[in-house]
Amino acid sequence: MAAAAAQHFVACQPGIANSARSPSSGTALPSKNRGSSNATCSPGQIAYYQGLRSTRSTNLGQLQSHAEANFKQVLRKALSVGPKGPKGVVTCSGGMNLVFVSAEVAPWSKTGGLGDVLGGLPPALAARGHRVMTVSPRYDQYKDSWDTGVSIDIKVGDKTESVRFFHIYKRGVDRIFVDHPWFLEKVWGKTGGKIYGPETGVDYKDNELRFSLLCQAAIEAPRILNLSSSEHFSGPYGEDVVFIANDWHTALLPCYLKSIYKPAGSFTNAKVAYCIHNIAYQGRFSFSDFSLLNLPDEFKSSFDFIDGYAKPVKGRKINWMKAGILESDRVFTVSPYYAKELVSGEDKGVELESIVRKVGITGIVNGMDIQMGDFHVDCEEVDPDDVTALATTVKRALEVYGTPAYATIVQNCMDQDFSWKGPARQWENVLLSLQVAGGEPGEEGDEIAPLAKENVATP
């Protein structure tokens, strides 16, 4: 399997994009790049941290009322929307309920490694028997998705916005797309390059509102969507779920869970795992923009950030990624080597190294989605241990060339599994440690007919 194969041969695997960019969403920043790694990992050490804000209770007033009204609004629809099948009944209770939330999900939307992970890891976890959903924006008129008919109202800034949910079931995963003009009208037909701004290095001015909307819609999705495409599961996912938030765009999710939903008695057992794919993008905005997020003042300290840059404004800022790290239940990144880099110093940690070090981080190496046939490799830095292992293997091969031992080395290289199966097992083990009610270990399995017509995405 993946862990054993890595002992024989190490190759650079696709992980995260390596461009050096600003800690905000898109402005260029010199020398703030980061590496990627391909070492096989075991779950690392983790320290729990409650953030810098006070943990005392607070009167949420209008925020709680909004959450309750939202739930009542959609409750009547939850049991009547979706394909034909059992309604409101879970037909298989094994595994965990996992909800991945991301600004990108390949092949529907992708600018780099983030989209690849959301394309490959969820099917691998579904193959192990877990119920898996991804939630991302609907940037285009995706041909293979259908309108669930479910719409909800969400407070964003000082306005209330209505969103709809589209759905497609592919490779064992419920793919949910949040439909709103802020996504579709800006990016339609330009998914690859204009997800975050009209051109490279230029951000949409309303990105905070766009991704606040995504985070809140993603929290609602598992409890209001009645999905029955799978032969093993049916009905809403419910509230006993593990959310896996990815990068700065989804960093508000744990904050909304703690400030709006849990005080109102909802999602009391839900947990949030936060995955850093590229720490060079942090979501830094003017400190005055905190009011747009509709969060209690106790959260200000988790966002509060001062750096030496004049973009987007000079001086005090809010930092979405900082808050996501502090407010989540566990923090991950895409390789053990990158995890070490993030705590190594200001340059690699892009001024969040002390926060990551205090909270703790687990690195799990990425896999390759062999079903999609994407074997592109783009690495600026690799783990020195990988280089040593590769050099050792080549040296050994040269020494035994023409002997049976050489044939064994070749066979071992060919037998390696660079798919998501190995990383999925590691993700499963760590997510189970969050101890969400009903979570059970999965079983070793393969995707069923991943290349069959019904499983091939047609964005």
C-alpha positions, 0 to 999 in steps of 0.5 A: 500500500502507500506507506509500504511503497514509499520505502522503495521509491519516492516521487514528487506528488501533486499537492498544492500550488507553489506560487508566492502570493500575498497573505490576502487573497491575491496580491503578489508578495515576494519570498513568501512561498512554501514547499510541498512534500511527498513523505508518507506520514503518520498522524502528528502531535496536536495541541488544543487551543481555545483561541485568544478570545474569552470563552464566556457565554454571551447574549447573541440575541438577533444572531440566535433568532436568525439561526432559529428562523432559518431552521424553521424556514427550511424544515418544511422542505427538508423531507420533501426535496430530492430524488425519489427514495426514502425520506428522512431515514438513514438507511446505513449507519456506519462510518462518519458524516463528512462535509468538505467545504471549499472554494474549489472542487475539481473538475468543476472548479480548480485553480491549483492543488486545492481543487485536486484535493477536493476532487480526489480525497472525498471519493476515497473516504466514501469508498471506505464506507463514510457518507461524504458531501462537498460544498462549493460555489456554483460558478458555472452552469454545470451540466451534470447538477440538478436544482434541489429546489431548496432555498434559504435566506442568509444574513450577509453584511447588512443584507439578507441574501437568498441561495439555492442548492444544486446537487450531483452524486458522483463516485460515492460523493454528494457534490453540493453547489451553492447558487448565488449571483455573487458566484455565477455572474462573476465567474460564469465561463471563466471558472479556471481563472476568475474565481477570486478576482477579475484577473491574477493579483486582483481580488473581487471587492466583495470576496468577504461577503461571497465566502461568508455566504458560502460558509453559512450555506455550507453549515445549513446543507447537511441538515436541510438537504434530503439526499437519497442518491446512494443505495447505502444512505438516504435523508439529511446528513443531520447535525452530527457531522465533521466539517472539513474547512479548507483555506481562508475562504472557509475559515468563518465556518467554525466561528459561525458554528460557535457563535450562532448555531451551538448557543442555539442548541444546533450542531452541538456535537459537530466538529471542524477540521481546518486544512491549510493548503497554501498559507500564503493566502490568508484573507487579510482585510481591513479591521473595520470589515469585521462588522461585515462578518456578523460575529460577536465582539469576543471573536475580534481577538482571533481575527486581530492581526498586524503586519508590515504590508500596506495591502489591503490597508496599512496597519491593523487588519483582520486575518481569516486564516488566523481565526480559522486556525484558532477556532477549529477543533484540529488543524491539518496541512497537505504533507508532514514536511509542509507542517514542519515548514509552517512552524519553522519561522516567519518566512515559511509560516508567513507570520502565522508560525506562532499561532500554528505552533501553539495550536499544533498541526498534522501533516498528511501527504496528498494522493493522486486522483488516478481516476481523473488521469491528472498526473501533473507535478509542479513542485518548487521544493521537496522534502530532503528525506525524499531526495535522499530516499530517491538517491539511495534507490537509484544507487542501489539499482545501479549496483544490482543492474542485470541481477534478480535484485534489480528486477525486484526493485523495478517491481516494487516501484511499479507496485506502489500505490500513489492513489488517495487510499493511503491518505484516506486511511490517515484522514479517517484515523485523525477525524475519528479522534474528534469523537463525533457521535455515531462516527465509526471506522470505515472498511478497506474498499475500492470505488465502484466503477469510477469510470462508468458513465454515471460517475464521470463528471461533466461540468 
